[in-house]
Amino acid sequence: MRQYKKEETKAVEKYICNKCGKEILEEDVFSVDKRWNYFSNKDNEVHHFDLCEKCYDELIATFQIPIEIE
Ligand SMILES: [Zn+2]
């Protein structure tokens, strides 16, 4: 028989804003996960980034059409 070591889980230790580099509380993270289409210029790559609230506000301030708020 073989006994296997327990695989380390990929648990998040902390979140860091990709734009400003500051640490973010888990409940305030704006996360993007995007798998680009095979026919896009990124050819099926998966892109991921996290933003803090301040950087999120700066991003949406650049939108031509305001976001929808419930
Ligand atoms: Zn930030």
PDB file of the backbone (N, CA, C, O) and the ligand in Angstrom, with CONECT records:
HET     ZN  A 101       1
ATOM      1  N   MET A   1       0.834  -1.199   0.000  1.00  0.00           N
ATOM      2  CA  MET A   1       0.000   0.000   0.000  1.00  0.00           C
ATOM      3  C   MET A   1       0.868   1.247   0.000  1.00  0.00           C
ATOM      4  O   MET A   1       2.051   1.210   0.339  1.00  0.00           O
ATOM      5  N   ARG A   2       0.293   2.267  -0.360  1.00  0.00           N
ATOM      6  CA  ARG A   2       1.001   3.540  -0.359  1.00  0.00           C
ATOM      7  C   ARG A   2       0.262   4.542   0.526  1.00  0.00           C
ATOM      8  O   ARG A   2      -0.963   4.661   0.487  1.00  0.00           O
ATOM      9  N   GLN A   3       1.025   5.227   1.293  1.00  0.00           N
ATOM     10  CA  GLN A   3       0.426   6.286   2.103  1.00  0.00           C
ATOM     11  C   GLN A   3       0.883   7.614   1.543  1.00  0.00           C
ATOM     12  O   GLN A   3       2.074   7.863   1.357  1.00  0.00           O
ATOM     13  N   TYR A   4      -0.046   8.412   1.295  1.00  0.00           N
ATOM     14  CA  TYR A   4       0.276   9.695   0.663  1.00  0.00           C
ATOM     15  C   TYR A   4       0.265  10.825   1.678  1.00  0.00           C
ATOM     16  O   TYR A   4      -0.520  10.841   2.625  1.00  0.00           O
ATOM     17  N   LYS A   5       1.149  11.751   1.448  1.00  0.00           N
ATOM     18  CA  LYS A   5       1.124  12.966   2.253  1.00  0.00           C
ATOM     19  C   LYS A   5      -0.138  13.741   1.913  1.00  0.00           C
ATOM     20  O   LYS A   5      -0.621  13.721   0.781  1.00  0.00           O
ATOM     21  N   LYS A   6      -0.647  14.412   2.909  1.00  0.00           N
ATOM     22  CA  LYS A   6      -1.808  15.264   2.647  1.00  0.00           C
ATOM     23  C   LYS A   6      -1.381  16.434   1.783  1.00  0.00           C
ATOM     24  O   LYS A   6      -0.420  17.141   2.087  1.00  0.00           O
ATOM     25  N   GLU A   7      -2.116  16.622   0.705  1.00  0.00           N
ATOM     26  CA  GLU A   7      -1.829  17.769  -0.165  1.00  0.00           C
ATOM     27  C   GLU A   7      -2.134  19.060   0.588  1.00  0.00           C
ATOM     28  O   GLU A   7      -3.141  19.162   1.288  1.00  0.00           O
ATOM     29  N   GLU A   8      -1.264  20.025   0.437  1.00  0.00           N
ATOM     30  CA  GLU A   8      -1.552  21.333   1.026  1.00  0.00           C
ATOM     31  C   GLU A   8      -2.703  21.978   0.277  1.00  0.00           C
ATOM     32  O   GLU A   8      -2.712  22.019  -0.954  1.00  0.00           O
ATOM     33  N   THR A   9      -3.654  22.470   1.009  1.00  0.00           N
ATOM     34  CA  THR A   9      -4.757  23.157   0.340  1.00  0.00           C
ATOM     35  C   THR A   9      -4.295  24.539  -0.086  1.00  0.00           C
ATOM     36  O   THR A   9      -3.364  25.107   0.485  1.00  0.00           O
ATOM     37  N   LYS A  10      -4.949  25.054  -1.078  1.00  0.00           N
ATOM     38  CA  LYS A  10      -4.573  26.365  -1.583  1.00  0.00           C
ATOM     39  C   LYS A  10      -5.432  27.439  -0.903  1.00  0.00           C
ATOM     40  O   LYS A  10      -6.144  28.208  -1.549  1.00  0.00           O
ATOM     41  N   ALA A  11      -5.330  27.454   0.423  1.00  0.00           N
ATOM     42  CA  ALA A  11      -6.122  28.412   1.191  1.00  0.00           C
ATOM     43  C   ALA A  11      -5.486  29.796   1.111  1.00  0.00           C
ATOM     44  O   ALA A  11      -4.263  29.936   1.139  1.00  0.00           O
ATOM     45  N   VAL A  12      -6.324  30.796   1.014  1.00  0.00           N
ATOM     46  CA  VAL A  12      -5.834  32.166   0.918  1.00  0.00           C
ATOM     47  C   VAL A  12      -5.364  32.646   2.282  1.00  0.00           C
ATOM     48  O   VAL A  12      -6.111  32.585   3.259  1.00  0.00           O
ATOM     49  N   GLU A  13      -4.133  33.120   2.349  1.00  0.00           N
ATOM     50  CA  GLU A  13      -3.611  33.657   3.605  1.00  0.00           C
ATOM     51  C   GLU A  13      -4.013  35.116   3.751  1.00  0.00           C
ATOM     52  O   GLU A  13      -4.463  35.543   4.814  1.00  0.00           O
ATOM     53  N   LYS A  14      -3.846  35.879   2.673  1.00  0.00           N
ATOM     54  CA  LYS A  14      -4.320  37.256   2.680  1.00  0.00           C
ATOM     55  C   LYS A  14      -4.511  37.744   1.254  1.00  0.00           C
ATOM     56  O   LYS A  14      -3.955  37.189   0.306  1.00  0.00           O
ATOM     57  N   TYR A  15      -5.303  38.784   1.127  1.00  0.00           N
ATOM     58  CA  TYR A  15      -5.579  39.365  -0.178  1.00  0.00           C
ATOM     59  C   TYR A  15      -4.797  40.661  -0.330  1.00  0.00           C
ATOM     60  O   TYR A  15      -4.736  41.468   0.598  1.00  0.00           O
ATOM     61  N   ILE A  16      -4.209  40.856  -1.482  1.00  0.00           N
ATOM     62  CA  ILE A  16      -3.447  42.060  -1.780  1.00  0.00           C
ATOM     63  C   ILE A  16      -4.046  42.694  -3.033  1.00  0.00           C
ATOM     64  O   ILE A  16      -4.287  42.012  -4.028  1.00  0.00           O
ATOM     65  N   CYS A  17      -4.281  43.994  -2.975  1.00  0.00           N
ATOM     66  CA  CYS A  17      -4.814  44.708  -4.139  1.00  0.00           C
ATOM     67  C   CYS A  17      -3.757  44.739  -5.252  1.00  0.00           C
ATOM     68  O   CYS A  17      -2.623  45.162  -5.028  1.00  0.00           O
ATOM     69  N   ASN A  18      -4.139  44.290  -6.446  1.00  0.00           N
ATOM     70  CA  ASN A  18      -3.194  44.284  -7.572  1.00  0.00           C
ATOM     71  C   ASN A  18      -2.803  45.692  -8.002  1.00  0.00           C
ATOM     72  O   ASN A  18      -1.716  45.898  -8.541  1.00  0.00           O
ATOM     73  N   LYS A  19      -3.689  46.669  -7.766  1.00  0.00           N
ATOM     74  CA  LYS A  19      -3.410  48.020  -8.267  1.00  0.00           C
ATOM     75  C   LYS A  19      -2.511  48.811  -7.317  1.00  0.00           C
ATOM     76  O   LYS A  19      -1.539  49.427  -7.754  1.00  0.00           O
ATOM     77  N   CYS A  20      -2.832  48.798  -6.005  1.00  0.00           N
ATOM     78  CA  CYS A  20      -2.073  49.642  -5.072  1.00  0.00           C
ATOM     79  C   CYS A  20      -1.159  48.840  -4.155  1.00  0.00           C
ATOM     80  O   CYS A  20      -0.302  49.417  -3.486  1.00  0.00           O
ATOM     81  N   GLY A  21      -1.325  47.521  -4.111  1.00  0.00           N
ATOM     82  CA  GLY A  21      -0.435  46.679  -3.321  1.00  0.00           C
ATOM     83  C   GLY A  21      -0.787  46.593  -1.851  1.00  0.00           C
ATOM     84  O   GLY A  21      -0.052  45.979  -1.078  1.00  0.00           O
ATOM     85  N   LYS A  22      -1.905  47.200  -1.445  1.00  0.00           N
ATOM     86  CA  LYS A  22      -2.290  47.151  -0.033  1.00  0.00           C
ATOM     87  C   LYS A  22      -3.068  45.878   0.269  1.00  0.00           C
ATOM     88  O   LYS A  22      -3.706  45.293  -0.607  1.00  0.00           O
ATOM     89  N   GLU A  23      -2.999  45.457   1.551  1.00  0.00           N
ATOM     90  CA  GLU A  23      -3.751  44.293   1.987  1.00  0.00           C
ATOM     91  C   GLU A  23      -5.234  44.648   2.080  1.00  0.00           C
ATOM     92  O   GLU A  23      -5.589  45.764   2.460  1.00  0.00           O
ATOM     93  N   ILE A  24      -6.095  43.696   1.733  1.00  0.00           N
ATOM     94  CA  ILE A  24      -7.541  43.921   1.720  1.00  0.00           C
ATOM     95  C   ILE A  24      -8.204  42.913   2.648  1.00  0.00           C
ATOM     96  O   ILE A  24      -7.808  41.748   2.691  1.00  0.00           O
ATOM     97  N   LEU A  25      -9.216  43.360   3.392  1.00  0.00           N
ATOM     98  CA  LEU A  25     -10.023  42.429   4.174  1.00  0.00           C
ATOM     99  C   LEU A  25     -10.818  41.555   3.209  1.00  0.00           C
ATOM    100  O   LEU A  25     -11.299  42.036   2.182  1.00  0.00           O
ATOM    101  N   GLU A  26     -10.953  40.278   3.538  1.00  0.00           N
ATOM    102  CA  GLU A  26     -11.585  39.312   2.641  1.00  0.00           C
ATOM    103  C   GLU A  26     -12.961  39.773   2.159  1.00  0.00           C
ATOM    104  O   GLU A  26     -13.302  39.606   0.988  1.00  0.00           O
ATOM    105  N   GLU A  27     -13.747  40.350   3.065  1.00  0.00           N
ATOM    106  CA  GLU A  27     -15.113  40.730   2.698  1.00  0.00           C
ATOM    107  C   GLU A  27     -15.173  41.956   1.791  1.00  0.00           C
ATOM    108  O   GLU A  27     -16.231  42.274   1.248  1.00  0.00           O
ATOM    109  N   ASP A  28     -14.045  42.646   1.626  1.00  0.00           N
ATOM    110  CA  ASP A  28     -14.018  43.844   0.786  1.00  0.00           C
ATOM    111  C   ASP A  28     -13.233  43.655  -0.509  1.00  0.00           C
ATOM    112  O   ASP A  28     -12.902  44.628  -1.185  1.00  0.00           O
ATOM    113  N   VAL A  29     -12.936  42.406  -0.851  1.00  0.00           N
ATOM    114  CA  VAL A  29     -12.156  42.138  -2.057  1.00  0.00           C
ATOM    115  C   VAL A  29     -13.056  42.133  -3.283  1.00  0.00           C
ATOM    116  O   VAL A  29     -14.098  41.478  -3.295  1.00  0.00           O
ATOM    117  N   PHE A  30     -12.650  42.866  -4.311  1.00  0.00           N
ATOM    118  CA  PHE A  30     -13.306  42.779  -5.616  1.00  0.00           C
ATOM    119  C   PHE A  30     -12.430  41.877  -6.471  1.00  0.00           C
ATOM    120  O   PHE A  30     -11.344  42.272  -6.895  1.00  0.00           O
ATOM    121  N   SER A  31     -12.913  40.650  -6.725  1.00  0.00           N
ATOM    122  CA  SER A  31     -12.119  39.652  -7.438  1.00  0.00           C
ATOM    123  C   SER A  31     -12.632  39.443  -8.850  1.00  0.00           C
ATOM    124  O   SER A  31     -13.838  39.374  -9.085  1.00  0.00           O
ATOM    125  N   VAL A  32     -11.718  39.344  -9.769  1.00  0.00           N
ATOM    126  CA  VAL A  32     -12.061  39.041 -11.160  1.00  0.00           C
ATOM    127  C   VAL A  32     -11.341  37.765 -11.564  1.00  0.00           C
ATOM    128  O   VAL A  32     -10.128  37.639 -11.395  1.00  0.00           O
ATOM    129  N   ASP A  33     -12.108  36.818 -12.103  1.00  0.00           N
ATOM    130  CA  ASP A  33     -11.556  35.605 -12.708  1.00  0.00           C
ATOM    131  C   ASP A  33     -12.108  35.525 -14.117  1.00  0.00           C
ATOM    132  O   ASP A  33     -13.319  35.427 -14.313  1.00  0.00           O
ATOM    133  N   LYS A  34     -11.237  35.566 -15.075  1.00  0.00           N
ATOM    134  CA  LYS A  34     -11.701  35.563 -16.460  1.00  0.00           C
ATOM    135  C   LYS A  34     -10.896  34.587 -17.304  1.00  0.00           C
ATOM    136  O   LYS A  34      -9.681  34.715 -17.453  1.00  0.00           O
ATOM    137  N   ARG A  35     -11.612  33.604 -17.854  1.00  0.00           N
ATOM    138  CA  ARG A  35     -10.974  32.739 -18.848  1.00  0.00           C
ATOM    139  C   ARG A  35     -11.283  33.329 -20.213  1.00  0.00           C
ATOM    140  O   ARG A  35     -12.443  33.414 -20.616  1.00  0.00           O
ATOM    141  N   TRP A  36     -10.226  33.740 -20.930  1.00  0.00           N
ATOM    142  CA  TRP A  36     -10.410  34.342 -22.235  1.00  0.00           C
ATOM    143  C   TRP A  36     -10.688  33.276 -23.275  1.00  0.00           C
ATOM    144  O   TRP A  36     -10.150  32.170 -23.221  1.00  0.00           O
ATOM    145  N   ASN A  37     -11.517  33.623 -24.196  1.00  0.00           N
ATOM    146  CA  ASN A  37     -11.920  32.722 -25.265  1.00  0.00           C
ATOM    147  C   ASN A  37     -10.718  32.231 -26.067  1.00  0.00           C
ATOM    148  O   ASN A  37      -9.720  32.934 -26.224  1.00  0.00           O
ATOM    149  N   TYR A  38     -10.839  31.035 -26.556  1.00  0.00           N
ATOM    150  CA  TYR A  38      -9.798  30.448 -27.409  1.00  0.00           C
ATOM    151  C   TYR A  38      -9.474  31.355 -28.591  1.00  0.00           C
ATOM    152  O   TYR A  38      -8.329  31.423 -29.037  1.00  0.00           O
ATOM    153  N   PHE A  39     -10.484  32.044 -29.090  1.00  0.00           N
ATOM    154  CA  PHE A  39     -10.281  32.877 -30.282  1.00  0.00           C
ATOM    155  C   PHE A  39      -9.894  34.315 -29.936  1.00  0.00           C
ATOM    156  O   PHE A  39      -9.711  35.140 -30.832  1.00  0.00           O
ATOM    157  N   SER A  40      -9.770  34.618 -28.645  1.00  0.00           N
ATOM    158  CA  SER A  40      -9.301  35.956 -28.277  1.00  0.00           C
ATOM    159  C   SER A  40      -7.787  36.023 -28.469  1.00  0.00           C
ATOM    160  O   SER A  40      -7.146  35.018 -28.776  1.00  0.00           O
ATOM    161  N   ASN A  41      -7.230  37.203 -28.287  1.00  0.00           N
ATOM    162  CA  ASN A  41      -5.769  37.342 -28.395  1.00  0.00           C
ATOM    163  C   ASN A  41      -5.047  36.660 -27.243  1.00  0.00           C
ATOM    164  O   ASN A  41      -3.834  36.456 -27.296  1.00  0.00           O
ATOM    165  N   LYS A  42      -5.794  36.310 -26.204  1.00  0.00           N
ATOM    166  CA  LYS A  42      -5.188  35.681 -25.021  1.00  0.00           C
ATOM    167  C   LYS A  42      -5.325  34.166 -25.045  1.00  0.00           C
ATOM    168  O   LYS A  42      -4.822  33.480 -24.156  1.00  0.00           O
ATOM    169  N   ASP A  43      -5.995  33.651 -26.045  1.00  0.00           N
ATOM    170  CA  ASP A  43      -6.009  32.218 -26.338  1.00  0.00           C
ATOM    171  C   ASP A  43      -6.206  31.331 -25.115  1.00  0.00           C
ATOM    172  O   ASP A  43      -5.335  30.533 -24.767  1.00  0.00           O
ATOM    173  N   ASN A  44      -7.363  31.478 -24.463  1.00  0.00           N
ATOM    174  CA  ASN A  44      -7.752  30.577 -23.383  1.00  0.00           C
ATOM    175  C   ASN A  44      -6.977  30.774 -22.071  1.00  0.00           C
ATOM    176  O   ASN A  44      -7.036  29.913 -21.193  1.00  0.00           O
ATOM    177  N   GLU A  45      -6.262  31.880 -21.928  1.00  0.00           N
ATOM    178  CA  GLU A  45      -5.591  32.171 -20.654  1.00  0.00           C
ATOM    179  C   GLU A  45      -6.638  32.500 -19.589  1.00  0.00           C
ATOM    180  O   GLU A  45      -7.712  33.012 -19.902  1.00  0.00           O
ATOM    181  N   VAL A  46      -6.317  32.206 -18.340  1.00  0.00           N
ATOM    182  CA  VAL A  46      -7.167  32.614 -17.224  1.00  0.00           C
ATOM    183  C   VAL A  46      -6.473  33.770 -16.520  1.00  0.00           C
ATOM    184  O   VAL A  46      -5.331  33.639 -16.078  1.00  0.00           O
ATOM    185  N   HIS A  47      -7.153  34.886 -16.418  1.00  0.00           N
ATOM    186  CA  HIS A  47      -6.597  36.051 -15.734  1.00  0.00           C
ATOM    187  C   HIS A  47      -7.339  36.250 -14.416  1.00  0.00           C
ATOM    188  O   HIS A  47      -8.560  36.100 -14.352  1.00  0.00           O
ATOM    189  N   HIS A  48      -6.604  36.583 -13.384  1.00  0.00           N
ATOM    190  CA  HIS A  48      -7.203  36.825 -12.085  1.00  0.00           C
ATOM    191  C   HIS A  48      -6.569  38.062 -11.463  1.00  0.00           C
ATOM    192  O   HIS A  48      -5.352  38.237 -11.521  1.00  0.00           O
ATOM    193  N   PHE A  49      -7.393  38.917 -10.870  1.00  0.00           N
ATOM    194  CA  PHE A  49      -6.854  40.003 -10.058  1.00  0.00           C
ATOM    195  C   PHE A  49      -7.849  40.406  -8.993  1.00  0.00           C
ATOM    196  O   PHE A  49      -9.049  40.157  -9.102  1.00  0.00           O
ATOM    197  N   ASP A  50      -7.311  41.044  -7.948  1.00  0.00           N
ATOM    198  CA  ASP A  50      -8.117  41.529  -6.829  1.00  0.00           C
ATOM    199  C   ASP A  50      -7.894  43.028  -6.667  1.00  0.00           C
ATOM    200  O   ASP A  50      -6.784  43.527  -6.852  1.00  0.00           O
ATOM    201  N   LEU A  51      -8.950  43.729  -6.324  1.00  0.00           N
ATOM    202  CA  LEU A  51      -8.854  45.169  -6.075  1.00  0.00           C
ATOM    203  C   LEU A  51      -9.444  45.506  -4.720  1.00  0.00           C
ATOM    204  O   LEU A  51     -10.377  44.848  -4.259  1.00  0.00           O
ATOM    205  N   CYS A  52      -8.896  46.537  -4.081  1.00  0.00           N
ATOM    206  CA  CYS A  52      -9.489  47.070  -2.851  1.00  0.00           C
ATOM    207  C   CYS A  52     -10.624  48.017  -3.236  1.00  0.00           C
ATOM    208  O   CYS A  52     -10.810  48.327  -4.413  1.00  0.00           O
ATOM    209  N   GLU A  53     -11.362  48.463  -2.258  1.00  0.00           N
ATOM    210  CA  GLU A  53     -12.522  49.310  -2.540  1.00  0.00           C
ATOM    211  C   GLU A  53     -12.119  50.623  -3.214  1.00  0.00           C
ATOM    212  O   GLU A  53     -12.785  51.086  -4.141  1.00  0.00           O
ATOM    213  N   LYS A  54     -11.011  51.223  -2.734  1.00  0.00           N
ATOM    214  CA  LYS A  54     -10.564  52.502  -3.293  1.00  0.00           C
ATOM    215  C   LYS A  54     -10.204  52.353  -4.778  1.00  0.00           C
ATOM    216  O   LYS A  54     -10.590  53.183  -5.601  1.00  0.00           O
ATOM    217  N   CYS A  55      -9.478  51.310  -5.104  1.00  0.00           N
ATOM    218  CA  CYS A  55      -9.070  51.101  -6.500  1.00  0.00           C
ATOM    219  C   CYS A  55     -10.263  50.696  -7.364  1.00  0.00           C
ATOM    220  O   CYS A  55     -10.320  51.031  -8.547  1.00  0.00           O
ATOM    221  N   TYR A  56     -11.213  49.976  -6.773  1.00  0.00           N
ATOM    222  CA  TYR A  56     -12.453  49.654  -7.474  1.00  0.00           C
ATOM    223  C   TYR A  56     -13.196  50.941  -7.816  1.00  0.00           C
ATOM    224  O   TYR A  56     -13.673  51.107  -8.939  1.00  0.00           O
ATOM    225  N   ASP A  57     -13.296  51.864  -6.834  1.00  0.00           N
ATOM    226  CA  ASP A  57     -13.973  53.140  -7.066  1.00  0.00           C
ATOM    227  C   ASP A  57     -13.284  53.931  -8.183  1.00  0.00           C
ATOM    228  O   ASP A  57     -13.949  54.547  -9.015  1.00  0.00           O
ATOM    229  N   GLU A  58     -11.944  53.908  -8.192  1.00  0.00           N
ATOM    230  CA  GLU A  58     -11.198  54.609  -9.241  1.00  0.00           C
ATOM    231  C   GLU A  58     -11.469  53.982 -10.610  1.00  0.00           C
ATOM    232  O   GLU A  58     -11.597  54.686 -11.612  1.00  0.00           O
ATOM    233  N   LEU A  59     -11.555  52.652 -10.638  1.00  0.00           N
ATOM    234  CA  LEU A  59     -11.818  51.948 -11.903  1.00  0.00           C
ATOM    235  C   LEU A  59     -13.196  52.305 -12.456  1.00  0.00           C
ATOM    236  O   LEU A  59     -13.331  52.673 -13.623  1.00  0.00           O
ATOM    237  N   ILE A  60     -14.218  52.193 -11.606  1.00  0.00           N
ATOM    238  CA  ILE A  60     -15.577  52.412 -12.122  1.00  0.00           C
ATOM    239  C   ILE A  60     -15.817  53.888 -12.446  1.00  0.00           C
ATOM    240  O   ILE A  60     -16.718  54.212 -13.221  1.00  0.00           O
ATOM    241  N   ALA A  61     -15.021  54.782 -11.860  1.00  0.00           N
ATOM    242  CA  ALA A  61     -15.139  56.209 -12.175  1.00  0.00           C
ATOM    243  C   ALA A  61     -14.728  56.478 -13.626  1.00  0.00           C
ATOM    244  O   ALA A  61     -15.062  57.527 -14.175  1.00  0.00           O
ATOM    245  N   THR A  62     -14.010  55.543 -14.249  1.00  0.00           N
ATOM    246  CA  THR A  62     -13.573  55.714 -15.640  1.00  0.00           C
ATOM    247  C   THR A  62     -14.609  55.176 -16.631  1.00  0.00           C
ATOM    248  O   THR A  62     -14.447  55.336 -17.841  1.00  0.00           O
ATOM    249  N   PHE A  63     -15.670  54.540 -16.126  1.00  0.00           N
ATOM    250  CA  PHE A  63     -16.678  53.934 -17.011  1.00  0.00           C
ATOM    251  C   PHE A  63     -17.510  55.006 -17.708  1.00  0.00           C
ATOM    252  O   PHE A  63     -17.872  56.011 -17.097  1.00  0.00           O
ATOM    253  N   GLN A  64     -17.810  54.793 -18.975  1.00  0.00           N
ATOM    254  CA  GLN A  64     -18.721  55.665 -19.722  1.00  0.00           C
ATOM    255  C   GLN A  64     -20.144  55.543 -19.174  1.00  0.00           C
ATOM    256  O   GLN A  64     -20.871  56.531 -19.071  1.00  0.00           O
ATOM    257  N   ILE A  65     -20.519  54.324 -18.830  1.00  0.00           N
ATOM    258  CA  ILE A  65     -21.871  54.038 -18.314  1.00  0.00           C
ATOM    259  C   ILE A  65     -21.740  53.627 -16.858  1.00  0.00           C
ATOM    260  O   ILE A  65     -20.999  52.696 -16.543  1.00  0.00           O
ATOM    261  N   PRO A  66     -22.444  54.305 -15.973  1.00  0.00           N
ATOM    262  CA  PRO A  66     -22.315  53.980 -14.551  1.00  0.00           C
ATOM    263  C   PRO A  66     -22.719  52.533 -14.256  1.00  0.00           C
ATOM    264  O   PRO A  66     -23.531  51.948 -14.973  1.00  0.00           O
ATOM    265  N   ILE A  67     -22.151  51.974 -13.207  1.00  0.00           N
ATOM    266  CA  ILE A  67     -22.527  50.620 -12.801  1.00  0.00           C
ATOM    267  C   ILE A  67     -23.958  50.638 -12.269  1.00  0.00           C
ATOM    268  O   ILE A  67     -24.479  51.691 -11.901  1.00  0.00           O
ATOM    269  N   GLU A  68     -24.578  49.479 -12.231  1.00  0.00           N
ATOM    270  CA  GLU A  68     -25.901  49.349 -11.629  1.00  0.00           C
ATOM    271  C   GLU A  68     -25.727  49.071 -10.140  1.00  0.00           C
ATOM    272  O   GLU A  68     -24.931  48.218  -9.747  1.00  0.00           O
ATOM    273  N   ILE A  69     -26.466  49.786  -9.328  1.00  0.00           N
ATOM    274  CA  ILE A  69     -26.395  49.612  -7.875  1.00  0.00           C
ATOM    275  C   ILE A  69     -27.758  49.203  -7.344  1.00  0.00           C
ATOM    276  O   ILE A  69     -28.766  49.838  -7.655  1.00  0.00           O
ATOM    277  N   GLU A  70     -27.794  48.154  -6.552  1.00  0.00           N
ATOM    278  CA  GLU A  70     -29.064  47.709  -5.962  1.00  0.00           C
ATOM    279  C   GLU A  70     -29.171  48.182  -4.540  1.00  0.00           C
ATOM    280  O   GLU A  70     -30.168  47.909  -3.872  1.00  0.00           O
TER     281      GLU A  70
HETATM  282 ZN    ZN A 101      -5.999  49.155  -4.134  1.00  0.00          ZN2+
END
